[in-house]
């Protein structure tokens, strides 16, 4: 079953054995897990931000802000072009 949630601020994105997201639709923030996969579509700016806050991104940047590195990927958050 596919379901959509809108106006939800995602705090973390999990890719390990139990994929899911933590969000703050209700207080306090809570985590929702998926049976198979989670599709993250938060726009050109917010998707890289959520990935980095979740530990997916350039290790040097994540370490600089004290975020545990889950996946070192130098491409996350790069090549964003605003207006041409």
mmCIF file of the N, C-alpha and C atoms, coordinates in Angstrom:
data_MODEL
# 
_entry.id   MODEL 
# 
loop_
_atom_site.group_PDB 
_atom_site.id 
_atom_site.type_symbol 
_atom_site.label_atom_id 
_atom_site.label_alt_id 
_atom_site.label_comp_id 
_atom_site.label_asym_id 
_atom_site.label_entity_id 
_atom_site.label_seq_id 
_atom_site.pdbx_PDB_ins_code 
_atom_site.Cartn_x 
_atom_site.Cartn_y 
_atom_site.Cartn_z 
_atom_site.occupancy 
_atom_site.B_iso_or_equiv 
_atom_site.pdbx_formal_charge 
_atom_site.auth_seq_id 
_atom_site.auth_comp_id 
_atom_site.auth_asym_id 
_atom_site.auth_atom_id 
_atom_site.pdbx_PDB_model_num 
ATOM 1   N N  . UNK A 1 1  ? 0.842  -1.176 0.000   1.00 0.00 ? 1  UNK A N  1 
ATOM 2   C CA . UNK A 1 1  ? 0.000  0.000  0.000   1.00 0.00 ? 1  UNK A CA 1 
ATOM 3   C C  . UNK A 1 1  ? 0.888  1.240  0.000   1.00 0.00 ? 1  UNK A C  1 
ATOM 4   N N  . UNK A 1 2  ? 0.600  2.169  -0.871  1.00 0.00 ? 2  UNK A N  1 
ATOM 5   C CA . UNK A 1 2  ? 1.357  3.411  -0.974  1.00 0.00 ? 2  UNK A CA 1 
ATOM 6   C C  . UNK A 1 2  ? 0.570  4.511  -0.271  1.00 0.00 ? 2  UNK A C  1 
ATOM 7   N N  . UNK A 1 3  ? 1.248  5.247  0.599   1.00 0.00 ? 3  UNK A N  1 
ATOM 8   C CA . UNK A 1 3  ? 0.570  6.366  1.259   1.00 0.00 ? 3  UNK A CA 1 
ATOM 9   C C  . UNK A 1 3  ? 1.467  7.589  1.220   1.00 0.00 ? 3  UNK A C  1 
ATOM 10  N N  . UNK A 1 4  ? 0.840  8.739  1.236   1.00 0.00 ? 4  UNK A N  1 
ATOM 11  C CA . UNK A 1 4  ? 1.548  10.013 1.173   1.00 0.00 ? 4  UNK A CA 1 
ATOM 12  C C  . UNK A 1 4  ? 1.265  10.804 2.437   1.00 0.00 ? 4  UNK A C  1 
ATOM 13  N N  . UNK A 1 5  ? 2.261  11.492 2.913   1.00 0.00 ? 5  UNK A N  1 
ATOM 14  C CA . UNK A 1 5  ? 2.104  12.393 4.048   1.00 0.00 ? 5  UNK A CA 1 
ATOM 15  C C  . UNK A 1 5  ? 2.620  13.753 3.620   1.00 0.00 ? 5  UNK A C  1 
ATOM 16  N N  . UNK A 1 6  ? 1.812  14.766 3.761   1.00 0.00 ? 6  UNK A N  1 
ATOM 17  C CA . UNK A 1 6  ? 2.253  16.110 3.401   1.00 0.00 ? 6  UNK A CA 1 
ATOM 18  C C  . UNK A 1 6  ? 2.302  16.972 4.646   1.00 0.00 ? 6  UNK A C  1 
ATOM 19  N N  . UNK A 1 7  ? 2.931  18.108 4.518   1.00 0.00 ? 7  UNK A N  1 
ATOM 20  C CA . UNK A 1 7  ? 3.143  19.055 5.623   1.00 0.00 ? 7  UNK A CA 1 
ATOM 21  C C  . UNK A 1 7  ? 3.759  18.368 6.839   1.00 0.00 ? 7  UNK A C  1 
ATOM 22  N N  . UNK A 1 8  ? 4.696  17.484 6.576   1.00 0.00 ? 8  UNK A N  1 
ATOM 23  C CA . UNK A 1 8  ? 5.422  16.797 7.637   1.00 0.00 ? 8  UNK A CA 1 
ATOM 24  C C  . UNK A 1 8  ? 6.872  17.228 7.558   1.00 0.00 ? 8  UNK A C  1 
ATOM 25  N N  . UNK A 1 9  ? 7.438  17.646 8.664   1.00 0.00 ? 9  UNK A N  1 
ATOM 26  C CA . UNK A 1 9  ? 8.851  18.008 8.701   1.00 0.00 ? 9  UNK A CA 1 
ATOM 27  C C  . UNK A 1 9  ? 9.638  16.782 9.131   1.00 0.00 ? 9  UNK A C  1 
ATOM 28  N N  . UNK A 1 10 ? 10.451 16.274 8.208   1.00 0.00 ? 10 UNK A N  1 
ATOM 29  C CA . UNK A 1 10 ? 11.240 15.076 8.478   1.00 0.00 ? 10 UNK A CA 1 
ATOM 30  C C  . UNK A 1 10 ? 12.488 15.469 9.251   1.00 0.00 ? 10 UNK A C  1 
ATOM 31  N N  . UNK A 1 11 ? 12.720 14.792 10.358  1.00 0.00 ? 11 UNK A N  1 
ATOM 32  C CA . UNK A 1 11 ? 13.883 15.066 11.202  1.00 0.00 ? 11 UNK A CA 1 
ATOM 33  C C  . UNK A 1 11 ? 15.040 14.121 10.895  1.00 0.00 ? 11 UNK A C  1 
ATOM 34  N N  . UNK A 1 12 ? 14.733 12.903 10.475  1.00 0.00 ? 12 UNK A N  1 
ATOM 35  C CA . UNK A 1 12 ? 15.772 11.920 10.181  1.00 0.00 ? 12 UNK A CA 1 
ATOM 36  C C  . UNK A 1 12 ? 15.222 10.891 9.207   1.00 0.00 ? 12 UNK A C  1 
ATOM 37  N N  . UNK A 1 13 ? 16.125 10.304 8.445   1.00 0.00 ? 13 UNK A N  1 
ATOM 38  C CA . UNK A 1 13 ? 15.790 9.322  7.423   1.00 0.00 ? 13 UNK A CA 1 
ATOM 39  C C  . UNK A 1 13 ? 16.644 8.099  7.691   1.00 0.00 ? 13 UNK A C  1 
ATOM 40  N N  . UNK A 1 14 ? 16.033 6.931  7.826   1.00 0.00 ? 14 UNK A N  1 
ATOM 41  C CA . UNK A 1 14 ? 16.772 5.728  8.174   1.00 0.00 ? 14 UNK A CA 1 
ATOM 42  C C  . UNK A 1 14 ? 16.862 4.789  6.984   1.00 0.00 ? 14 UNK A C  1 
ATOM 43  N N  . UNK A 1 15 ? 18.066 4.252  6.722   1.00 0.00 ? 15 UNK A N  1 
ATOM 44  C CA . UNK A 1 15 ? 18.251 3.371  5.577   1.00 0.00 ? 15 UNK A CA 1 
ATOM 45  C C  . UNK A 1 15 ? 18.735 1.987  5.988   1.00 0.00 ? 15 UNK A C  1 
ATOM 46  N N  . UNK A 1 16 ? 18.830 1.716  7.259   1.00 0.00 ? 16 UNK A N  1 
ATOM 47  C CA . UNK A 1 16 ? 19.376 0.436  7.715   1.00 0.00 ? 16 UNK A CA 1 
ATOM 48  C C  . UNK A 1 16 ? 18.353 -0.693 7.531   1.00 0.00 ? 16 UNK A C  1 
ATOM 49  N N  . UNK A 1 17 ? 18.398 -1.690 8.378   1.00 0.00 ? 17 UNK A N  1 
ATOM 50  C CA . UNK A 1 17 ? 17.504 -2.847 8.267   1.00 0.00 ? 17 UNK A CA 1 
ATOM 51  C C  . UNK A 1 17 ? 16.027 -2.480 8.363   1.00 0.00 ? 17 UNK A C  1 
ATOM 52  N N  . UNK A 1 18 ? 15.706 -1.392 9.029   1.00 0.00 ? 18 UNK A N  1 
ATOM 53  C CA . UNK A 1 18 ? 14.321 -0.946 9.167   1.00 0.00 ? 18 UNK A CA 1 
ATOM 54  C C  . UNK A 1 18 ? 14.189 0.463  8.609   1.00 0.00 ? 18 UNK A C  1 
ATOM 55  N N  . UNK A 1 19 ? 13.953 0.598  7.283   1.00 0.00 ? 19 UNK A N  1 
ATOM 56  C CA . UNK A 1 19 ? 13.857 1.934  6.703   1.00 0.00 ? 19 UNK A CA 1 
ATOM 57  C C  . UNK A 1 19 ? 12.664 2.702  7.255   1.00 0.00 ? 19 UNK A C  1 
ATOM 58  N N  . UNK A 1 20 ? 12.848 3.983  7.448   1.00 0.00 ? 20 UNK A N  1 
ATOM 59  C CA . UNK A 1 20 ? 11.757 4.807  7.954   1.00 0.00 ? 20 UNK A CA 1 
ATOM 60  C C  . UNK A 1 20 ? 12.165 6.247  8.079   1.00 0.00 ? 20 UNK A C  1 
ATOM 61  N N  . UNK A 1 21 ? 11.271 7.045  8.635   1.00 0.00 ? 21 UNK A N  1 
ATOM 62  C CA . UNK A 1 21 ? 11.543 8.460  8.866   1.00 0.00 ? 21 UNK A CA 1 
ATOM 63  C C  . UNK A 1 21 ? 11.062 8.868  10.245  1.00 0.00 ? 21 UNK A C  1 
ATOM 64  N N  . UNK A 1 22 ? 11.738 9.844  10.797  1.00 0.00 ? 22 UNK A N  1 
ATOM 65  C CA . UNK A 1 22 ? 11.295 10.456 12.048  1.00 0.00 ? 22 UNK A CA 1 
ATOM 66  C C  . UNK A 1 22 ? 10.733 11.814 11.686  1.00 0.00 ? 22 UNK A C  1 
ATOM 67  N N  . UNK A 1 23 ? 9.552  12.121 12.166  1.00 0.00 ? 23 UNK A N  1 
ATOM 68  C CA . UNK A 1 23 ? 8.969  13.416 11.824  1.00 0.00 ? 23 UNK A CA 1 
ATOM 69  C C  . UNK A 1 23 ? 8.227  14.009 13.008  1.00 0.00 ? 23 UNK A C  1 
ATOM 70  N N  . UNK A 1 24 ? 7.828  15.271 12.831  1.00 0.00 ? 24 UNK A N  1 
ATOM 71  C CA . UNK A 1 24 ? 7.209  15.997 13.935  1.00 0.00 ? 24 UNK A CA 1 
ATOM 72  C C  . UNK A 1 24 ? 5.762  16.394 13.645  1.00 0.00 ? 24 UNK A C  1 
ATOM 73  N N  . UNK A 1 25 ? 5.053  15.579 12.897  1.00 0.00 ? 25 UNK A N  1 
ATOM 74  C CA . UNK A 1 25 ? 3.654  15.895 12.607  1.00 0.00 ? 25 UNK A CA 1 
ATOM 75  C C  . UNK A 1 25 ? 2.855  16.017 13.899  1.00 0.00 ? 25 UNK A C  1 
ATOM 76  N N  . UNK A 1 26 ? 3.213  15.223 14.873  1.00 0.00 ? 26 UNK A N  1 
ATOM 77  C CA . UNK A 1 26 ? 2.626  15.305 16.208  1.00 0.00 ? 26 UNK A CA 1 
ATOM 78  C C  . UNK A 1 26 ? 3.776  15.486 17.192  1.00 0.00 ? 26 UNK A C  1 
ATOM 79  N N  . UNK A 1 27 ? 3.488  16.072 18.327  1.00 0.00 ? 27 UNK A N  1 
ATOM 80  C CA . UNK A 1 27 ? 4.532  16.257 19.329  1.00 0.00 ? 27 UNK A CA 1 
ATOM 81  C C  . UNK A 1 27 ? 4.439  15.118 20.329  1.00 0.00 ? 27 UNK A C  1 
ATOM 82  N N  . UNK A 1 28 ? 5.523  14.575 20.815  1.00 0.00 ? 28 UNK A N  1 
ATOM 83  C CA . UNK A 1 28 ? 6.903  14.795 20.380  1.00 0.00 ? 28 UNK A CA 1 
ATOM 84  C C  . UNK A 1 28 ? 7.165  14.075 19.053  1.00 0.00 ? 28 UNK A C  1 
ATOM 85  N N  . UNK A 1 29 ? 8.327  14.347 18.417  1.00 0.00 ? 29 UNK A N  1 
ATOM 86  C CA . UNK A 1 29 ? 8.641  13.681 17.157  1.00 0.00 ? 29 UNK A CA 1 
ATOM 87  C C  . UNK A 1 29 ? 8.575  12.159 17.302  1.00 0.00 ? 29 UNK A C  1 
ATOM 88  N N  . UNK A 1 30 ? 8.095  11.476 16.292  1.00 0.00 ? 30 UNK A N  1 
ATOM 89  C CA . UNK A 1 30 ? 8.057  10.018 16.345  1.00 0.00 ? 30 UNK A CA 1 
ATOM 90  C C  . UNK A 1 30 ? 8.505  9.428  15.023  1.00 0.00 ? 30 UNK A C  1 
ATOM 91  N N  . UNK A 1 31 ? 8.833  8.138  15.073  1.00 0.00 ? 31 UNK A N  1 
ATOM 92  C CA . UNK A 1 31 ? 9.396  7.453  13.921  1.00 0.00 ? 31 UNK A CA 1 
ATOM 93  C C  . UNK A 1 31 ? 8.368  6.516  13.316  1.00 0.00 ? 31 UNK A C  1 
ATOM 94  N N  . UNK A 1 32 ? 8.305  6.525  11.991  1.00 0.00 ? 32 UNK A N  1 
ATOM 95  C CA . UNK A 1 32 ? 7.433  5.634  11.240  1.00 0.00 ? 32 UNK A CA 1 
ATOM 96  C C  . UNK A 1 32 ? 8.334  4.748  10.382  1.00 0.00 ? 32 UNK A C  1 
ATOM 97  N N  . UNK A 1 33 ? 8.140  3.432  10.457  1.00 0.00 ? 33 UNK A N  1 
ATOM 98  C CA . UNK A 1 33 ? 8.956  2.496  9.692   1.00 0.00 ? 33 UNK A CA 1 
ATOM 99  C C  . UNK A 1 33 ? 8.161  1.928  8.521   1.00 0.00 ? 33 UNK A C  1 
ATOM 100 N N  . UNK A 1 34 ? 8.873  1.581  7.467   1.00 0.00 ? 34 UNK A N  1 
ATOM 101 C CA . UNK A 1 34 ? 8.254  1.012  6.268   1.00 0.00 ? 34 UNK A CA 1 
ATOM 102 C C  . UNK A 1 34 ? 8.572  -0.477 6.183   1.00 0.00 ? 34 UNK A C  1 
ATOM 103 N N  . UNK A 1 35 ? 7.709  -1.222 5.527   1.00 0.00 ? 35 UNK A N  1 
ATOM 104 C CA . UNK A 1 35 ? 7.973  -2.649 5.329   1.00 0.00 ? 35 UNK A CA 1 
ATOM 105 C C  . UNK A 1 35 ? 9.039  -2.870 4.266   1.00 0.00 ? 35 UNK A C  1 
ATOM 106 N N  . UNK A 1 36 ? 9.046  -2.018 3.230   1.00 0.00 ? 36 UNK A N  1 
ATOM 107 C CA . UNK A 1 36 ? 9.994  -2.225 2.133   1.00 0.00 ? 36 UNK A CA 1 
ATOM 108 C C  . UNK A 1 36 ? 10.913 -1.035 1.920   1.00 0.00 ? 36 UNK A C  1 
ATOM 109 N N  . UNK A 1 37 ? 10.366 0.133  1.602   1.00 0.00 ? 37 UNK A N  1 
ATOM 110 C CA . UNK A 1 37 ? 11.225 1.274  1.308   1.00 0.00 ? 37 UNK A CA 1 
ATOM 111 C C  . UNK A 1 37 ? 10.497 2.583  1.580   1.00 0.00 ? 37 UNK A C  1 
ATOM 112 N N  . UNK A 1 38 ? 11.293 3.631  1.691   1.00 0.00 ? 38 UNK A N  1 
ATOM 113 C CA . UNK A 1 38 ? 10.781 4.984  1.880   1.00 0.00 ? 38 UNK A CA 1 
ATOM 114 C C  . UNK A 1 38 ? 11.291 5.826  0.725   1.00 0.00 ? 38 UNK A C  1 
ATOM 115 N N  . UNK A 1 39 ? 10.400 6.581  0.100   1.00 0.00 ? 39 UNK A N  1 
ATOM 116 C CA . UNK A 1 39 ? 10.797 7.495  -0.957  1.00 0.00 ? 39 UNK A CA 1 
ATOM 117 C C  . UNK A 1 39 ? 10.805 8.893  -0.365  1.00 0.00 ? 39 UNK A C  1 
ATOM 118 N N  . UNK A 1 40 ? 11.966 9.515  -0.363  1.00 0.00 ? 40 UNK A N  1 
ATOM 119 C CA . UNK A 1 40 ? 12.113 10.847 0.196   1.00 0.00 ? 40 UNK A CA 1 
ATOM 120 C C  . UNK A 1 40 ? 12.058 11.870 -0.932  1.00 0.00 ? 40 UNK A C  1 
ATOM 121 N N  . UNK A 1 41 ? 11.056 12.728 -0.907  1.00 0.00 ? 41 UNK A N  1 
ATOM 122 C CA . UNK A 1 41 ? 10.905 13.775 -1.919  1.00 0.00 ? 41 UNK A CA 1 
ATOM 123 C C  . UNK A 1 41 ? 10.638 15.082 -1.188  1.00 0.00 ? 41 UNK A C  1 
ATOM 124 N N  . UNK A 1 42 ? 11.707 15.788 -0.886  1.00 0.00 ? 42 UNK A N  1 
ATOM 125 C CA . UNK A 1 42 ? 11.577 17.012 -0.092  1.00 0.00 ? 42 UNK A CA 1 
ATOM 126 C C  . UNK A 1 42 ? 12.056 18.239 -0.859  1.00 0.00 ? 42 UNK A C  1 
ATOM 127 N N  . UNK A 1 43 ? 12.215 18.117 -2.162  1.00 0.00 ? 43 UNK A N  1 
ATOM 128 C CA . UNK A 1 43 ? 12.646 19.258 -2.961  1.00 0.00 ? 43 UNK A CA 1 
ATOM 129 C C  . UNK A 1 43 ? 14.151 19.331 -3.095  1.00 0.00 ? 43 UNK A C  1 
ATOM 130 N N  . UNK A 1 44 ? 14.591 20.234 -3.947  1.00 0.00 ? 44 UNK A N  1 
ATOM 131 C CA . UNK A 1 44 ? 16.010 20.360 -4.287  1.00 0.00 ? 44 UNK A CA 1 
ATOM 132 C C  . UNK A 1 44 ? 16.873 20.788 -3.105  1.00 0.00 ? 44 UNK A C  1 
ATOM 133 N N  . UNK A 1 45 ? 16.329 21.567 -2.201  1.00 0.00 ? 45 UNK A N  1 
ATOM 134 C CA . UNK A 1 45 ? 17.105 22.053 -1.057  1.00 0.00 ? 45 UNK A CA 1 
ATOM 135 C C  . UNK A 1 45 ? 16.910 21.153 0.159   1.00 0.00 ? 45 UNK A C  1 
ATOM 136 N N  . UNK A 1 46 ? 15.680 20.791 0.461   1.00 0.00 ? 46 UNK A N  1 
ATOM 137 C CA . UNK A 1 46 ? 15.402 20.041 1.682   1.00 0.00 ? 46 UNK A CA 1 
ATOM 138 C C  . UNK A 1 46 ? 15.805 18.571 1.629   1.00 0.00 ? 46 UNK A C  1 
ATOM 139 N N  . UNK A 1 47 ? 15.785 17.939 0.457   1.00 0.00 ? 47 UNK A N  1 
ATOM 140 C CA . UNK A 1 47 ? 16.203 16.536 0.394   1.00 0.00 ? 47 UNK A CA 1 
ATOM 141 C C  . UNK A 1 47 ? 17.657 16.365 0.810   1.00 0.00 ? 47 UNK A C  1 
ATOM 142 N N  . UNK A 1 48 ? 18.618 17.125 0.259   1.00 0.00 ? 48 UNK A N  1 
ATOM 143 C CA . UNK A 1 48 ? 19.999 16.984 0.730   1.00 0.00 ? 48 UNK A CA 1 
ATOM 144 C C  . UNK A 1 48 ? 20.152 17.318 2.218   1.00 0.00 ? 48 UNK A C  1 
ATOM 145 N N  . UNK A 1 49 ? 19.382 18.293 2.702   1.00 0.00 ? 49 UNK A N  1 
ATOM 146 C CA . UNK A 1 49 ? 19.465 18.667 4.108   1.00 0.00 ? 49 UNK A CA 1 
ATOM 147 C C  . UNK A 1 49 ? 19.035 17.506 5.000   1.00 0.00 ? 49 UNK A C  1 
ATOM 148 N N  . UNK A 1 50 ? 17.921 16.860 4.671   1.00 0.00 ? 50 UNK A N  1 
ATOM 149 C CA . UNK A 1 50 ? 17.440 15.732 5.467   1.00 0.00 ? 50 UNK A CA 1 
ATOM 150 C C  . UNK A 1 50 ? 18.440 14.576 5.391   1.00 0.00 ? 50 UNK A C  1 
ATOM 151 N N  . UNK A 1 51 ? 18.964 14.311 4.196   1.00 0.00 ? 51 UNK A N  1 
ATOM 152 C CA . UNK A 1 51 ? 19.958 13.246 4.068   1.00 0.00 ? 51 UNK A CA 1 
ATOM 153 C C  . UNK A 1 51 ? 21.178 13.521 4.937   1.00 0.00 ? 51 UNK A C  1 
ATOM 154 N N  . UNK A 1 52 ? 21.669 14.761 4.904   1.00 0.00 ? 52 UNK A N  1 
ATOM 155 C CA . UNK A 1 52 ? 22.852 15.102 5.712   1.00 0.00 ? 52 UNK A CA 1 
ATOM 156 C C  . UNK A 1 52 ? 22.555 15.026 7.201   1.00 0.00 ? 52 UNK A C  1 
ATOM 157 N N  . UNK A 1 53 ? 21.406 15.502 7.627   1.00 0.00 ? 53 UNK A N  1 
ATOM 158 C CA . UNK A 1 53 ? 21.045 15.405 9.048   1.00 0.00 ? 53 UNK A CA 1 
ATOM 159 C C  . UNK A 1 53 ? 20.916 13.957 9.491   1.00 0.00 ? 53 UNK A C  1 
ATOM 160 N N  . UNK A 1 54 ? 20.683 13.062 8.530   1.00 0.00 ? 54 UNK A N  1 
ATOM 161 C CA . UNK A 1 54 ? 20.550 11.637 8.812   1.00 0.00 ? 54 UNK A CA 1 
ATOM 162 C C  . UNK A 1 54 ? 21.876 10.895 8.700   1.00 0.00 ? 54 UNK A C  1 
ATOM 163 N N  . UNK A 1 55 ? 22.952 11.594 8.349   1.00 0.00 ? 55 UNK A N  1 
ATOM 164 C CA . UNK A 1 55 ? 24.266 10.967 8.274   1.00 0.00 ? 55 UNK A CA 1 
ATOM 165 C C  . UNK A 1 55 ? 24.665 10.491 6.898   1.00 0.00 ? 55 UNK A C  1 
ATOM 166 N N  . UNK A 1 56 ? 23.960 10.962 5.873   1.00 0.00 ? 56 UNK A N  1 
ATOM 167 C CA . UNK A 1 56 ? 24.263 10.579 4.497   1.00 0.00 ? 56 UNK A CA 1 
ATOM 168 C C  . UNK A 1 56 ? 24.764 11.816 3.769   1.00 0.00 ? 56 UNK A C  1 
ATOM 169 N N  . UNK A 1 57 ? 26.034 11.827 3.385   1.00 0.00 ? 57 UNK A N  1 
ATOM 170 C CA . UNK A 1 57 ? 26.604 12.995 2.722   1.00 0.00 ? 57 UNK A CA 1 
ATOM 171 C C  . UNK A 1 57 ? 28.110 13.002 2.827   1.00 0.00 ? 57 UNK A C  1 
ATOM 172 N N  . UNK A 1 58 ? 28.731 14.148 2.522   1.00 0.00 ? 58 UNK A N  1 
ATOM 173 C CA . UNK A 1 58 ? 30.191 14.248 2.604   1.00 0.00 ? 58 UNK A CA 1 
ATOM 174 C C  . UNK A 1 58 ? 30.666 14.085 4.052   1.00 0.00 ? 58 UNK A C  1 
ATOM 175 N N  . UNK A 1 59 ? 31.515 13.100 4.292   1.00 0.00 ? 59 UNK A N  1 
ATOM 176 C CA . UNK A 1 59 ? 31.981 12.811 5.655   1.00 0.00 ? 59 UNK A CA 1 
ATOM 177 C C  . UNK A 1 59 ? 32.601 14.031 6.319   1.00 0.00 ? 59 UNK A C  1 
ATOM 178 N N  . UNK A 1 60 ? 33.345 14.823 5.566   1.00 0.00 ? 60 UNK A N  1 
ATOM 179 C CA . UNK A 1 60 ? 34.008 15.988 6.154   1.00 0.00 ? 60 UNK A CA 1 
ATOM 180 C C  . UNK A 1 60 ? 32.982 17.006 6.672   1.00 0.00 ? 60 UNK A C  1 
ATOM 181 N N  . UNK A 1 61 ? 31.922 17.213 5.920   1.00 0.00 ? 61 UNK A N  1 
ATOM 182 C CA . UNK A 1 61 ? 30.880 18.158 6.345   1.00 0.00 ? 61 UNK A CA 1 
ATOM 183 C C  . UNK A 1 61 ? 30.108 17.617 7.536   1.00 0.00 ? 61 UNK A C  1 
ATOM 184 N N  . UNK A 1 62 ? 29.733 16.340 7.486   1.00 0.00 ? 62 UNK A N  1 
ATOM 185 C CA . UNK A 1 62 ? 28.975 15.743 8.586   1.00 0.00 ? 62 UNK A CA 1 
ATOM 186 C C  . UNK A 1 62 ? 29.775 15.771 9.883   1.00 0.00 ? 62 UNK A C  1 
ATOM 187 N N  . UNK A 1 63 ? 31.050 15.390 9.804   1.00 0.00 ? 63 UNK A N  1 
ATOM 188 C CA . UNK A 1 63 ? 31.914 15.372 10.990  1.00 0.00 ? 63 UNK A CA 1 
ATOM 189 C C  . UNK A 1 63 ? 32.086 16.767 11.576  1.00 0.00 ? 63 UNK A C  1 
ATOM 190 N N  . UNK A 1 64 ? 32.173 17.756 10.704  1.00 0.00 ? 64 UNK A N  1 
ATOM 191 C CA . UNK A 1 64 ? 32.338 19.150 11.133  1.00 0.00 ? 64 UNK A CA 1 
ATOM 192 C C  . UNK A 1 64 ? 31.197 19.583 12.057  1.00 0.00 ? 64 UNK A C  1 
ATOM 193 N N  . UNK A 1 65 ? 29.992 19.056 11.808  1.00 0.00 ? 65 UNK A N  1 
ATOM 194 C CA . UNK A 1 65 ? 28.819 19.420 12.602  1.00 0.00 ? 65 UNK A CA 1 
ATOM 195 C C  . UNK A 1 65 ? 28.440 18.357 13.629  1.00 0.00 ? 65 UNK A C  1 
ATOM 196 N N  . UNK A 1 66 ? 29.315 17.383 13.824  1.00 0.00 ? 66 UNK A N  1 
ATOM 197 C CA . UNK A 1 66 ? 29.079 16.366 14.851  1.00 0.00 ? 66 UNK A CA 1 
ATOM 198 C C  . UNK A 1 66 ? 28.006 15.353 14.486  1.00 0.00 ? 66 UNK A C  1 
ATOM 199 N N  . UNK A 1 67 ? 27.766 15.158 13.194  1.00 0.00 ? 67 UNK A N  1 
ATOM 200 C CA . UNK A 1 67 ? 26.768 14.191 12.743  1.00 0.00 ? 67 UNK A CA 1 
ATOM 201 C C  . UNK A 1 67 ? 27.478 12.885 12.421  1.00 0.00 ? 67 UNK A C  1 
ATOM 202 N N  . UNK A 1 68 ? 26.980 11.770 12.962  1.00 0.00 ? 68 UNK A N  1 
ATOM 203 C CA . UNK A 1 68 ? 27.574 10.464 12.712  1.00 0.00 ? 68 UNK A CA 1 
ATOM 204 C C  . UNK A 1 68 ? 27.429 10.111 11.237  1.00 0.00 ? 68 UNK A C  1 
ATOM 205 N N  . UNK A 1 69 ? 28.523 9.711  10.611  1.00 0.00 ? 69 UNK A N  1 
ATOM 206 C CA . UNK A 1 69 ? 28.521 9.358  9.192   1.00 0.00 ? 69 UNK A CA 1 
ATOM 207 C C  . UNK A 1 69 ? 27.979 7.939  9.024   1.00 0.00 ? 69 UNK A C  1 
ATOM 208 N N  . UNK A 1 70 ? 26.877 7.817  8.282   1.00 0.00 ? 70 UNK A N  1 
ATOM 209 C CA . UNK A 1 70 ? 26.300 6.516  7.948   1.00 0.00 ? 70 UNK A CA 1 
ATOM 210 C C  . UNK A 1 70 ? 26.762 6.102  6.557   1.00 0.00 ? 70 UNK A C  1 
ATOM 211 N N  . UNK A 1 71 ? 26.677 7.047  5.609   1.00 0.00 ? 71 UNK A N  1 
ATOM 212 C CA . UNK A 1 71 ? 27.144 6.821  4.233   1.00 0.00 ? 71 UNK A CA 1 
ATOM 213 C C  . UNK A 1 71 ? 27.928 8.051  3.802   1.00 0.00 ? 71 UNK A C  1 
ATOM 214 N N  . UNK A 1 72 ? 29.199 7.842  3.439   1.00 0.00 ? 72 UNK A N  1 
ATOM 215 C CA . UNK A 1 72 ? 30.034 8.939  2.943   1.00 0.00 ? 72 UNK A CA 1 
ATOM 216 C C  . UNK A 1 72 ? 29.784 9.091  1.444   1.00 0.00 ? 72 UNK A C  1 
ATOM 217 N N  . UNK A 1 73 ? 29.081 10.152 1.066   1.00 0.00 ? 73 UNK A N  1 
ATOM 218 C CA . UNK A 1 73 ? 28.780 10.405 -0.346  1.00 0.00 ? 73 UNK A CA 1 
ATOM 219 C C  . UNK A 1 73 ? 29.000 11.884 -0.620  1.00 0.00 ? 73 UNK A C  1 
ATOM 220 N N  . UNK A 1 74 ? 30.081 12.189 -1.319  1.00 0.00 ? 74 UNK A N  1 
ATOM 221 C CA . UNK A 1 74 ? 30.463 13.580 -1.579  1.00 0.00 ? 74 UNK A CA 1 
ATOM 222 C C  . UNK A 1 74 ? 29.495 14.308 -2.504  1.00 0.00 ? 74 UNK A C  1 
ATOM 223 N N  . UNK A 1 75 ? 28.596 13.604 -3.179  1.00 0.00 ? 75 UNK A N  1 
ATOM 224 C CA . UNK A 1 75 ? 27.681 14.229 -4.131  1.00 0.00 ? 75 UNK A CA 1 
ATOM 225 C C  . UNK A 1 75 ? 26.432 14.835 -3.485  1.00 0.00 ? 75 UNK A C  1 
ATOM 226 N N  . UNK A 1 76 ? 26.111 14.445 -2.271  1.00 0.00 ? 76 UNK A N  1 
ATOM 227 C CA . UNK A 1 76 ? 24.906 14.965 -1.614  1.00 0.00 ? 76 UNK A CA 1 
ATOM 228 C C  . UNK A 1 76 ? 25.079 16.450 -1.345  1.00 0.00 ? 76 UNK A C  1 
ATOM 229 N N  . UNK A 1 77 ? 24.125 17.236 -1.822  1.00 0.00 ? 77 UNK A N  1 
ATOM 230 C CA . UNK A 1 77 ? 24.144 18.679 -1.591  1.00 0.00 ? 77 UNK A CA 1 
ATOM 231 C C  . UNK A 1 77 ? 24.986 19.462 -2.588  1.00 0.00 ? 77 UNK A C  1 
ATOM 232 N N  . UNK A 1 78 ? 25.512 18.803 -3.604  1.00 0.00 ? 78 UNK A N  1 
ATOM 233 C CA . UNK A 1 78 ? 26.344 19.467 -4.599  1.00 0.00 ? 78 UNK A CA 1 
ATOM 234 C C  . UNK A 1 78 ? 25.540 19.752 -5.865  1.00 0.00 ? 78 UNK A C  1 
ATOM 235 N N  . UNK A 1 79 ? 26.060 20.625 -6.687  1.00 0.00 ? 79 UNK A N  1 
ATOM 236 C CA . UNK A 1 79 ? 25.510 20.910 -8.010  1.00 0.00 ? 79 UNK A CA 1 
ATOM 237 C C  . UNK A 1 79 ? 24.136 21.560 -8.000  1.00 0.00 ? 79 UNK A C  1 
ATOM 238 N N  . UNK A 1 80 ? 23.751 22.195 -6.922  1.00 0.00 ? 80 UNK A N  1 
ATOM 239 C CA . UNK A 1 80 ? 22.487 22.922 -6.889  1.00 0.00 ? 80 UNK A CA 1 
ATOM 240 C C  . UNK A 1 80 ? 22.680 24.268 -7.595  1.00 0.00 ? 80 UNK A C  1 
ATOM 241 N N  . UNK A 1 81 ? 21.846 24.524 -8.576  1.00 0.00 ? 81 UNK A N  1 
ATOM 242 C CA . UNK A 1 81 ? 21.916 25.782 -9.329  1.00 0.00 ? 81 UNK A CA 1 
ATOM 243 C C  . UNK A 1 81 ? 20.614 26.526 -9.096  1.00 0.00 ? 81 UNK A C  1 
ATOM 244 N N  . UNK A 1 82 ? 20.708 27.751 -8.586  1.00 0.00 ? 82 UNK A N  1 
ATOM 245 C CA . UNK A 1 82 ? 19.530 28.566 -8.341  1.00 0.00 ? 82 UNK A CA 1 
ATOM 246 C C  . UNK A 1 82 ? 19.421 29.626 -9.421  1.00 0.00 ? 82 UNK A C  1 
ATOM 247 N N  . UNK A 1 83 ? 18.404 29.537 -10.249 1.00 0.00 ? 83 UNK A N  1 
ATOM 248 C CA . UNK A 1 83 ? 18.186 30.515 -11.304 1.00 0.00 ? 83 UNK A CA 1 
ATOM 249 C C  . UNK A 1 83 ? 19.307 30.573 -12.312 1.00 0.00 ? 83 UNK A C  1 
ATOM 250 N N  . UNK A 1 84 ? 18.970 30.655 -13.545 1.00 0.00 ? 84 UNK A N  1 
ATOM 251 C CA . UNK A 1 84 ? 19.980 30.780 -14.598 1.00 0.00 ? 84 UNK A CA 1 
ATOM 252 C C  . UNK A 1 84 ? 19.656 31.951 -15.447 1.00 0.00 ? 84 UNK A C  1 
# 
